[in-house]
Amino acid sequence: MYDIDTILGIKNLIKKEIDAIKENIVYNIDTPERLQYAKGKLNAYESLLQDINNLQKEEE
């Protein structure tokens, strides 16, 4: 479907965003609402990464 470099690039961008969100949760969250929002974003990115991994395995 897509070349491996494109897939790896997308996965790396998602992993960097996950790391940034985790750092934000640890150091910059000051209200419960912002924590819930950050946790939701983190869950969405982790789900997206898992879906990409699953699709990649199905393709092989």
C-alpha positions in Angstrom: 0.0 0.0 0.0 2.4 2.7 1.2 6.2 2.6 1.2 7.9 1.7 4.4 9.6 5.1 4.7 6.2 6.9 4.8 4.8 4.5 7.4 7.9 4.9 9.6 7.8 8.6 9.2 4.1 8.8 10.3 4.8 6.4 13.2 7.7 8.5 14.4 5.6 11.7 14.3 2.9 10.0 16.3 5.5 8.7 18.9 6.9 12.2 19.3 3.5 13.6 19.8 2.7 10.9 22.4 6.0 11.8 24.2 5.1 15.5 24.1 1.6 14.9 25.6 3.1 12.7 28.4 5.6 15.5 29.2 2.8 18.0 29.2 0.7 15.8 31.6 3.6 15.5 34.0 4.8 19.2 34.0 2.0 21.5 32.8 -1.4 20.3 33.8 -3.1 22.5 36.4 -6.8 21.6 36.2 -8.7 18.3 36.2 -10.3 19.4 32.9 -7.0 19.9 31.2 -5.8 16.5 32.5 -8.9 14.8 31.0 -8.3 16.5 27.7 -4.7 15.5 27.6 -5.5 11.9 28.6 -8.1 11.8 25.8 -5.5 13.0 23.2 -3.0 10.5 24.5 -5.5 7.7 24.2 -6.4 8.8 20.6 -2.8 8.9 19.5 -2.0 5.5 21.1 -5.1 4.0 19.4 -4.0 5.5 16.0 -0.5 4.0 16.4 -2.0 0.6 17.3 -4.3 0.7 14.3 -1.3 1.5 12.0 0.7 -1.4 13.5 -2.3 -3.8 13.0 -2.8 -2.7 9.4 0.9 -3.1 8.7 0.8 -6.7 10.1 -2.2 -7.5 8.1 -0.5 -6.3 4.9 2.5 -8.6 5.5 
